Amino acid sequence: MKSLFALLCLSSALLAAEPPKGEPTNAAEAAAQVAAKKAAQEKSIDERYQAWVAKLSPEAQAWEKVLQGQLGNFYLPLHKRDKIAGKSNAWDFVKDDPKLPRVLLIGDSVSRGYTQPTRQVLAGKANVHRAPANCGPTASGLKNLDVWLGEGKWDVIHFNFGIHDRATPAADYVKRLEELVVRLEKTGASLIWASTTPIPDNPAQKQTAASIVEKNALAAEVMKKHGIPTDDLFGAITPRLADLQNPNDVHFKGEGYDFLGAQVGEAILLRLK
């Protein structure tokens, strides 16, 4: 009886030790389950996004196709989530009012942040588009500029390259920026250069505040040579960094992007007069 009792106890213990059905038994299984769940979620989001796209006008569908080829693995999933949730973002399709001038914003994630505030400032005064990408460094600009410009005529192009060029050698930066300016001049648009906003020192990410000061000085010479005015975002926001910039980050709080959007909108209005 004791042996039978011990055997029953052992069996119960073993059963109790077994994980519930469907639960991972080791780290590899747990990781596989997490990956499978993520894949299923992404598939569901993509299906819902594609269903949303299918209901758009041909022009809006064409814009979404460009975004799919340009936004990359970080921004495209964010865009898809916004669209299926009914949220507006910087990459909304812009249906032009033919009575208003067309404006294009080119820049990195900071320009993405001030795109919607700029649209608010210029509502009823201009059709404000933005490049279908986080435009990154000058090297990316040279590669993708024709896609960003598209087929339409632009009245004003407000552009910046800087934060992603912080480690670009000075000579390379000037050469590439010069090539970009020459290409932009061919559009016939009124051009506005935006000075690059400040970044904090961050040794872990190999970034220094001085690198942006250097790039702004180099860009100023290129713009002077071509007679292109500067929207001095660096100078405008520097006195208010403590209030408007996220701590230890190149990006800004909502109030910071509102501030920058107001500055950008005013600079564009001056070129439209």
Secondary structure, DSSP 4 states (H G I P E B T S, - for coil): -HHHHHHHHHHHHHHHHSPPTT--SSHHHHHHHHHHHHHHHHHHHHHHHHHHHHTS-HHHHHHHHHHHHHSHHHHHHHHHHHHHTT---TT------TTS-EEEEE-SHHHHHHHHHHHHHTTTT-EEEE-SS---SHHHHHHHHHHHH-SS--SEEEE---GGGTTS-HHHHHHHHHHHHHHHHTTTPEEEEEPPPP---BGGGTB-HHHHHHHHHHHHHHHHHHT--EE-HHHHHGGGHHHHBPTTSSSB-HHHHHHHHHHHHHHHHHHH-
